[in-house]
Amino acid sequence: VQAAGLFLTAATRQFEWWIVGSLLLGLGTAMVYPSLIAAVSDASHPTWRARSLSVYRFWRDLGYAIGALSAGLIADSFGLSWAITSIAALTFLSGVVVAVVMSETEAHPSARRAT
């Protein structure tokens, strides 16, 4: 959904479609961010969960800085549409990688309900 919003934003010149793209981007972001933190928490042992979340947040926040600089360089070299399209492609590819590589974790035996 995020990638679709970004692709739409890059592809159109009409204000109304930019609004639709922004709505899709916002909806996609709202779906992704809580899921990312939940996935990191789910994959982390309770004794090192806080550290794993801080490492995740470090790399995510570093991505904001590197992403902004990279997008600026792409926009200066090729135009704003190319910068937005490259972000959309990266967003889409990262979603595909997660869908293919990431697997569901099993619940800890103590977390299972008694039957």
N, C-alpha and C positions, 0 to 999 in steps of 0.2 A: 504494500500500500504506500509506504514511504517512497519507494523507487518510482512507482507510477505517478505520484504527485510531482516528483522532481522531473521526470521525463516530460510530463505535461507542461510544467513551468518552462522548461527549456524549449519545447516545441512550438509554443504559441506566442503570439504577439497581442492577443486580445485580453483585456483586463478581466473580463468575466471568467475566462479559462484559467487565468492566474489565480483567481479566488478559489476556483475548484481545485487547482493544483495545491494551493496552500492548505485547503481543508483536508485533502488526502494526505499531505505531508504531516499535518498535525495529528490526524487519526492514526496514521502509521507509527508516528513517534510515541503516541500515547499507548499503543499496543506493545511496542518493542521495549521501552525502557524498564517498566516493572518486570517484564519477563526476563530481561538480561540479569538483573540483580537477583531475581528468584532462582534462575538457573545456576548462577555462581554460588549462591547460598546452598542450593540443593546438592551441588557437587562437592561441597567443602565439608570436611569433618568439623564438628563443633569446636574442637580445640584450636583449629587454625582458620575458622570461618572469618573472623574479623580481619586477619591478615590477608586472606584471599580477596575479600571485598575491597580492601585498601589497594591491593595490587591492581585489581580490575579497574577501580576508579582512577588510579594513576595513569594507566594506559589509555583509558577512555578520554580523560582530560588532556593528555598529551596529543591524542588524536584531534582534539578540537584545535589546538595550536598549529599542528603540522597540516591538518586539513585546510585551515583558513589560509595559511601561507601558500600551500600548493594550489588551492583554488584561485588565489590571487595571481599566482604566476601563470596558471593556465588561462585565466581571463585576460591578462595582459598580452599573452602571446597569441591566443586563438579566438578570444571573444568570450563574453559572458555565457552564451548558450553552451559552448564547449565545456566550460567549467561546471555548469549545472549538470550537463549530460554525464560528465565523468564522475561526479558525485553520485548520480543516479545509478550508473553502471556499477560502481563500487558497492553501493548499498544493495543492489540486486545480487551481485556475486557473493557478498558476505552472507546474505540470506540463504542462497543456494548451498554454500559450504556448510552452514549450520544445519540446514535440513538434511544434508547427506551424511555429515560426520557425527553430529551430536546424537547421543542415544539417551533414552530415558534411564534414570537411575532407580535402583530398587530401594524401597523403603526399608529403613532399619527395622529389625525384628521387634524392637520395643515400641515402634510407632504403629505397628499393625494392630487393628482392632481384634479383640478376642471374639471368636465365633461360638 
